[in-house]
Amino acid sequence: MRDLKHHQASPDAPTKWMRLRVSLVGLTFIGLLGGMFARAVNLQIHQREKLSGMAQDQYLRELEIPARRGDIFDRRGTPLAQSVDVDSIWVDPSMLNDPKDAAKKLSKVLGVDSKELVERFMKGKRFVWVKRQVTQTEVQKVQALGLPGFGYTKEPRRFYPQRELAAHVIGLVGTDSHGLDGLELSFEDELSGDKARRASVRDAKGRKVLTNGVEDPTSRQGASVSLTVDRHLQYVAEKALLKAVDEAKGVAGMAVVLDPKTGEVLALANAPRFNPNATQGVSADVLRNRALTDAFEPGSTMKAFVVARALDEGLVTPSTSFDCEKGRMPIGRHVINDSHPSGVLDVRGVLQVSSNIGAAKIGQKLGREKLVETYQRFGFSERHGLGLPGEAKGVIPFPKAEIALATQSFGQGLTASPLQVTAAFAALANGGVLMKPYLVSRVVDADGLVLLENKPTEVRRVVSAKTARTVVEMLESVVEKGGTAPKARMDAYRVAGKTGTAQKADPVARGYSDKRFSSFVGMVPAEDPRVVIGIFIDEPKTDVYGGLVAAPAFKEIAEAAMPHLAVPPSRDVPAAEVASTKKKEPAGAAIPEKNPVVAAIERVEAVTELPAEGAVRVPNLTGHSGRAAVKEALTASLEPRLVGSGRVVSQSPAAGTLVDKGARITLELAGHLPSTTR
């Protein structure tokens, strides 16, 4: 019976296990489906944005479309700076099979460093610049390599069609089209325009295709800037200045041409020049706009303002006389010197022969407070706000000591920029009214909206119209026979102006060096000035006086400016007279040989210091043999120290320096003297 029961139950056993196995499989599938559902929920809901972005990254790109930079024009609409579209090359590094091999090939055709390229390829993910703003030839060479992943996009590149012309004024931009200097930097916001970002897709070859097309580039273009600069006068000024610096063997030169009635800057030139289209290797010193950024001790040009204020205050009249003491006037431990001795001079004579002593005595009449106030009235120690970076302010210290009052009366012991000096003379030319100099006339955006417009602006009246007219008439004597600048005289136009020859300060020796800053600022025609022209030569070596090195450049610019501005002649000069004058006088020789003002030019120090008790002045030993130099140094109670052999080529301290008796003087000797003369 038990066997029968056991036999009857056995068929149910396989069914039981089958059900169990089915259940397990079912549970397994349910678990898998649950996992898949959970994964789907995670992907579709929780990671949707991330995965969607990754998918779009395979074919979508955001393309930045740079704006076209605005143009810069001169006063007559001649373009000085423009933007042109050029190709830039980029690559998707992920598509490069062998980055190192690609870098080597690119280095040969593009002239870029292969190691630098490899570093970029390794750091970059999907986009790396290979080289920006390339030529069409370079594009063709890269395309010929047949490398995958390369793309080409148009970028605006700055182009200066006039090359060096007004380069210091316009400035330059970097590779990213951002202004680095000049107007390009000052008006960066107005010129740069607005960059646009547009969606694009990648085709099968990785090329970018805009889905919505390209908008009108003028809608993003930067504003245009129109200047007061006249291209023709700028060219003439740069040409004349380069010639003057070259002939004087100077370090640098600056020229400023202003319209005295409006304050418009017609030309602003610097030497040496540079080409903003190719600035590689150009030093920062050459790029500097010295006419604005550099402040010098201007020298005798400042005498005109001292005389003007003294006349305006009624402290002197044109006929007031001053004893110029035969060229030497002691003030305490110092001596004021004139480059040529004079006796009694009236105010006109003081300006005509540029007497330091006469100017110092007029300054004494004026007094400390009024002297400083005079210079401030004429715009010194304040920036004119021309709109260019780095404009110098200059310094007018209060002259506490008597010697400071004297030296500041003839333009030493204070600093000013070439623009400030020229603008101050423009105030005299404009009947005593100082006008604000300005360089930018209008800024207009792409839609024609005027963003900025400058107009003539009166700053202040500095002297009366009568005084200004009187001073201008006195300054006419400067360019006539017996004056310091006959080389500035013009046959057909009356000229008024003033020379300046200032000693340059030596910051090491805390005194003045043998270097000079020479200048001439003039106005033409003198009876109704249309232009004021300032010429400034830094460290001339052939001659040092402004009437010799700067005045000829003034005349060259003025002779070009008068017909260009349609200014009628001041006087009629018979053709026969002009011809005979040209035959008798060699070119550039407008000074009679026996003219006492400029004959036998000597480097006379404007101010010398009398030795105190126990002090001696270092003699000039340059060129002496070692034996002779030692003998002269010992005679002067100095202890010589020789370095080298031969003749003395340099010495320290410099000649003329006051030192204590027994001080050591180092003399450097060499087998021959340097060929450069000073």
Beta strands, then each sheet from edge to edge (+ up, - down):
strand 1: 60-65
strand 2: 72-73
strand 3: 79-91
strand 4: 128-134
strand 5: 150-159
strand 6: 172-173
strand 7: 179-181
strand 8: 196-202
strand 9: 208-210
strand 10: 224-227
strand 11: 252-258
strand 12: 265-271
strand 13: 321-323
strand 14: 328-331
strand 15: 334-337
strand 16: 344-346
strand 17: 433-435
strand 18: 440-444
strand 19: 450-453
strand 20: 458-461
strand 21: 496-506
strand 22: 511-524
strand 23: 531-538
strand 24: 607-609
strand 25: 615-617
strand 26: 639-643
strand 27: 647-652
strand 28: 658-660
strand 29: 664-670
sheet 1: 1+ 8- 9+
sheet 2: 4+ 3- 2+ 10+ 18- 19+
sheet 3: 4+ 3- 5+
sheet 4: 6+ 7-
sheet 5: 12+ 11- 23+ 22- 21+
sheet 6: 13+ 16-
sheet 7: 14+ 15- 24+
sheet 8: 17+ 20-
sheet 9: 25+ 28-
sheet 10: 26+ 29+ 27-
end
